[in-house]
């Protein structure tokens, strides 16, 4: 006889974004009010189950205030470093701590886990759960919107709104001082934020990792705007994962030796100034895109995902991820999702829209193939 589900855990893993708390809230509400289960929030992602004593919070109806739906970040904390299968120890050695994770789940008496993460973190946690025969359901979240098999993920809408607002604020300054304003945005492997917000914010140039560009092409577009069309200013949006014309990826070093993308905006500032003679400035949004109050769309998406994830647990449909397709919540196999980031389609509708508006998006040739996607589709 199958053991009845009585207690589930919810954790957030990877980078934070707006809407995570709305997922946690929705999952807890559905689990408690509909199924009568106990719900435990795991603190700091996988670390909460690997640490001793265990780190968790009891998520009952008294825990939730009216604020959680509206708050950015994650009330549970998260982690985006330290592979449990090759975990860095204080003495400099590395150790497989996957057994600590599995033991933590057993000690807490969890019958299943709802994991809110991107493709990378869901891939790691799904391996951990498989090692311990633990039922898992995934919920996609990422500001980069690069998770396969879903039109959009929790956090993307808010991040794109922030970038659009930044362009709205940069435009008057650019016009007042007759400048070219460059906005560097997040997007390591995919240009979804840059393209969506660039179109909405009236950019003249949008550079994304999926499409190569030339400095001459960028300069020609800016000259066309400033001289051919008689406008006094121009706006450029560039994803942080874009390479230089020489093929290098600018990076920034942080404490502990971590390397992160960053610096392409400064590179373009000097190059554009040299090629066009225009006064050029750069703004790097960085982590501003992750935080803040979730948009209406992210709250709605998060709520729908949280409810559906718990329903999958109730049906024992494990090894699945909830997704948004054709204005509905569906679920797809996790092994179809955790195959790496979903690139933006250089031949898709949004790139076509940008080019139709006269936005320079890089150099297109016959060899520009659409990326493989297990489910097809493109973000909107």
C-alpha positions in Angstrom: 0.0 0.0 0.0 1.4 3.4 -0.9 2.2 5.6 2.0 -0.2 8.7 2.1 1.4 12.1 1.7 1.2 14.1 4.9 4.2 16.4 4.9 6.0 18.3 2.1 9.0 20.6 1.8 9.3 23.8 -0.3 12.7 25.3 -1.2 14.1 28.0 -3.4 17.5 27.4 -5.2 19.7 29.5 -7.4 19.5 33.2 -7.8 16.7 35.2 -6.3 14.0 37.0 -8.2 10.6 38.6 -7.7 7.7 36.2 -7.2 9.4 33.5 -5.2 7.4 34.3 -2.1 4.2 34.2 -4.1 5.0 30.6 -5.2 5.8 29.5 -1.6 2.5 31.1 -0.4 0.4 29.5 -3.1 2.0 26.0 -2.5 1.4 26.3 1.2 -2.2 27.5 0.9 -3.1 24.7 -1.5 -1.3 22.0 0.5 -2.9 23.1 3.9 -6.3 24.2 2.8 -7.1 21.6 0.2 -5.1 18.5 1.3 -4.5 19.1 5.0 -0.7 18.5 4.8 2.1 19.9 6.9 4.4 22.2 4.9 8.0 23.0 5.8 10.0 25.8 4.1 13.7 24.7 3.7 16.1 27.6 4.6 18.8 28.5 2.2 18.0 25.9 -0.5 19.8 22.6 -0.4 21.9 23.8 2.5 19.0 23.7 4.9 18.8 19.9 4.4 22.5 19.4 4.4 23.3 21.4 7.6 22.9 20.0 11.1 20.8 20.9 12.8 18.3 21.1 9.9 17.3 24.6 8.9 13.6 25.0 8.1 10.4 26.9 9.0 7.0 25.6 9.6 4.7 27.2 7.0 1.2 27.2 8.6 -1.6 29.6 8.1 -0.4 31.8 11.0 3.0 32.2 9.3 1.7 34.1 6.3 0.9 37.8 6.5 -0.6 39.9 3.8 2.9 41.1 2.8 4.4 37.9 1.4 2.6 38.1 -1.9 4.1 41.5 -2.5 7.6 41.0 -1.3 10.6 40.4 -3.6 13.4 37.9 -2.9 12.7 34.7 -1.0 11.6 34.5 2.6 13.4 31.2 2.9 16.8 32.3 1.6 18.6 30.6 -1.3 22.0 29.5 -2.5 23.6 29.5 -5.9 27.0 28.0 -5.1 28.4 24.7 -3.7 27.6 21.6 -5.7 26.4 19.0 -3.2 28.0 16.3 -5.2 31.4 18.1 -5.1 31.1 20.4 -2.1 34.0 22.6 -1.0 35.0 21.9 2.6 36.6 24.4 5.0 40.0 22.6 4.7 40.0 23.1 1.0 39.0 19.6 0.1 35.9 18.5 -1.7 33.3 16.0 -0.7 30.2 14.4 -1.9 27.5 15.6 0.5 24.5 14.3 -1.4 24.0 11.7 1.4 23.5 14.6 3.8 20.7 16.0 1.7 18.9 12.7 1.4 19.3 12.1 5.2 17.9 15.6 5.9 14.8 14.8 3.9 14.3 11.6 5.9 15.0 13.3 9.2 12.3 15.9 8.5 9.9 13.2 7.4 9.2 14.8 4.0 7.1 12.8 1.6 7.9 15.1 -1.4 9.7 18.3 -2.3 8.5 21.3 -4.4 11.7 22.9 -5.8 11.6 26.5 -7.2 14.6 27.0 -9.4 16.2 27.6 -12.8 17.4 24.9 -15.1 20.8 24.5 -13.3 19.5 24.3 -9.8 16.6 22.0 -10.7 19.1 19.7 -12.5 21.2 19.4 -9.3 18.2 18.9 -7.0 16.6 16.4 -9.3 19.8 14.3 -9.1 19.8 14.6 -5.4 16.2 13.5 -5.2 16.8 10.6 -7.6 19.7 9.4 -5.4 17.3 9.2 -2.4 14.1 8.1 -4.2 12.5 11.4 -3.2 9.5 12.7 -5.1 10.1 16.1 -6.6 8.1 18.7 -8.6 9.8 21.7 -10.1 8.7 25.3 -10.5 10.6 27.4 -13.1 12.0 30.8 -11.9 14.6 32.9 -13.5 14.9 36.5 -14.6 16.7 35.4 -17.7 13.7 33.4 -18.9 15.9 30.7 -20.2 14.1 27.6 -18.9 13.0 25.1 -21.6 9.4 24.1 -22.2 7.7 27.2 -20.7 6.8 30.4 -22.3 7.8 32.4 -19.3 9.2 31.8 -15.8 8.6 33.5 -12.4 10.7 36.6 -12.1 11.1 37.5 -15.8 8.2 39.9 -16.1 9.4 42.0 -13.1 13.0 42.1 -14.4 11.9 43.2 -17.9 9.7 45.9 -16.4 12.6 47.2 -14.4 14.8 47.5 -17.6 11.9 49.1 -19.5 11.6 51.7 -16.7 15.3 52.3 -16.8 15.1 53.1 -20.5 12.2 55.4 -19.8 14.4 57.3 -17.3 17.5 57.3 -19.4 15.8 58.7 -22.5 15.1 62.2 -21.2 18.7 62.6 -20.0 20.0 61.3 -23.3 17.8 63.8 -25.2 18.7 66.7 -22.9 22.5 66.2 -23.3 22.5 64.8 -26.8 24.1 61.6 -25.7 24.2 57.9 -26.6 23.1 56.0 -23.5 24.1 52.4 -23.1 22.2 50.1 -20.7 23.9 46.8 -19.7 21.4 44.3 -18.5 21.5 40.7 -17.1 21.5 37.8 -19.6 24.5 35.4 -19.4 23.5 33.0 -22.2 20.2 34.4 -23.4 19.0 37.8 -24.5 15.4 37.6 -23.5 15.5 40.5 -21.1 17.5 42.8 -23.5 15.2 42.0 -26.4 11.9 42.3 -24.7 12.7 45.4 -22.7 14.7 46.9 -25.5 11.7 46.8 -27.9 9.3 48.1 -25.1 11.7 50.8 -24.1 12.4 52.2 -27.6 16.0 51.2 -28.0 17.9 51.8 -31.2 20.4 49.0 -30.8 19.9 45.7 -28.9 22.8 43.3 -28.6 22.2 39.8 -27.4 24.5 36.7 -27.0 22.6 34.7 -29.7 23.5 37.1 -32.6 26.9 38.3 -33.5 27.4 42.0 -34.2 30.0 44.4 -35.6 31.1 47.7 -34.1 30.7 49.2 -37.6 27.1 48.0 -37.7 26.4 49.6 -34.3 28.1 52.8 -35.3 26.3 53.0 -38.6 22.9 52.7 -36.8 23.8 55.4 -34.3 25.0 57.7 -37.1 21.8 57.0 -39.0 19.7 58.0 -36.0 21.8 61.1 -35.1 22.4 62.4 -38.6 20.1 60.7 -41.0 17.0 61.0 -38.9 17.9 64.1 -37.1 17.4 62.8 -33.5 19.8 64.2 -30.9 20.2 61.0 -28.9 20.2 57.2 -29.1 19.6 54.2 -26.7 21.6 51.0 -26.7 20.7 47.9 -24.7 23.3 45.1 -24.3 23.1 41.8 -22.5 26.0 41.1 -20.1 26.9 37.9 -21.9 27.7 39.5 -25.2 31.2 39.2 -26.5 33.5 42.0 -27.6 34.2 42.4 -31.3 37.5 40.5 -30.6 35.5 37.5 -29.3 36.2 38.0 -25.6 33.6 37.9 -22.8 34.3 40.7 -20.2 34.2 39.5 -16.6 34.4 41.0 -13.2 36.2 39.4 -10.2 34.5 39.2 -6.8 35.6 38.3 -3.3 36.5 34.6 -3.1 37.8 34.6 -6.7 34.3 34.3 -8.3 34.1 35.5 -11.9 30.9 37.0 -13.2 29.9 38.5 -16.6 30.2 42.3 -16.6 31.9 45.1 -18.5 30.6 44.9 -22.0 28.8 48.2 -21.5 32.0 50.0 -20.7 33.7 48.4 -23.7 31.0 49.6 -26.0 31.0 53.1 -24.5 34.6 53.7 -25.6 34.2 52.0 -29.0 31.0 53.9 -29.9 32.5 57.2 -28.8 35.6 56.6 -31.0 33.6 55.5 -34.1 30.8 58.1 -33.9 32.2 61.1 -32.0 29.1 61.0 -29.9 29.2 61.7 -26.1 28.4 58.3 -24.7 27.5 57.0 -21.2 26.8 53.6 -19.7 24.5 52.4 -16.9 24.8 48.9 -15.5 21.6 47.8 -13.7 23.0 44.6 -12.2 21.1 43.2 -9.3 18.5 46.0 -9.4 16.8 43.8 -11.9 16.3 40.9 -9.4 14.7 42.8 -6.6 11.6 44.9 -6.0 7.9 44.3 -5.8 6.7 41.5 -8.1 4.7 42.5 -11.1 1.0 41.5 -11.4 2.0 38.9 -14.1 4.7 37.4 -11.8 2.3 37.2 -8.9 -0.4 35.5 -11.0 2.1 33.1 -12.6 3.6 32.2 -9.3 0.2 31.5 -7.8 -0.8 29.3 -10.6 2.5 27.4 -10.5 2.3 26.9 -6.7 -1.2 25.4 -6.9 -0.4 23.1 -9.8 2.8 21.9 -8.3 1.0 20.8 -5.1 -1.7 19.1 -7.2 1.1 17.1 -9.0 2.4 16.0 -5.6 -1.1 14.9 -4.7 -1.3 12.9 -7.9 2.2 11.5 -7.3 3.3 12.8 -10.7 6.9 13.3 -9.6 9.8 14.2 -11.9 7.7 16.9 -13.5 8.0 20.7 -13.8 5.0 23.0 -14.1 5.1 25.3 -17.1 3.0 28.1 -18.8 1.9 27.3 -22.4 -0.9 28.8 -24.4 -2.3 30.7 -21.5 -2.6 27.6 -19.4 -0.5 25.7 -16.7 0.8 22.4 -17.9 3.5 20.1 -16.6 6.5 18.6 -18.5 9.2 16.0 -17.7 12.1 17.4 -15.7 14.6 15.6 -17.9 13.2 17.6 -20.9 14.0 20.8 -19.0 17.3 20.4 -17.4 19.3 20.4 -20.6 21.0 23.8 -20.3 19.7 27.3 -20.9 17.1 28.1 -23.5 18.5 30.5 -26.0 16.5 33.2 -27.7 15.5 32.3 -31.3 17.3 34.7 -33.7 14.6 33.9 -36.3 11.7 34.3 -33.9 8.9 36.8 -33.8 10.5 39.2 -31.4 13.7 39.6 -33.4 11.6 40.0 -36.5 9.6 42.8 -34.7 12.8 44.5 -33.6 14.3 44.5 -37.1 10.9 45.6 -38.5 11.2 48.7 -36.3 14.6 49.4 -37.6 16.5 48.3 -34.4 20.0 47.1 -35.0 20.2 43.5 -33.5 23.4 42.3 -35.0 24.5 40.7 -38.3 22.2 38.0 -39.7 23.3 35.4 -42.2 22.1 32.2 -43.8 23.7 30.2 -41.0 21.5 31.7 -38.2 19.7 28.6 -37.0 16.9 28.5 -34.5 18.0 26.8 -31.2 16.7 23.4 -30.2 13.8 23.6 -27.8 12.1 20.5 -26.4 8.7 22.2 -26.6 9.2 25.0 -29.1 7.8 28.5 -28.4 9.2 31.9 -27.5 8.9 34.3 -24.7 6.6 37.2 -25.0 
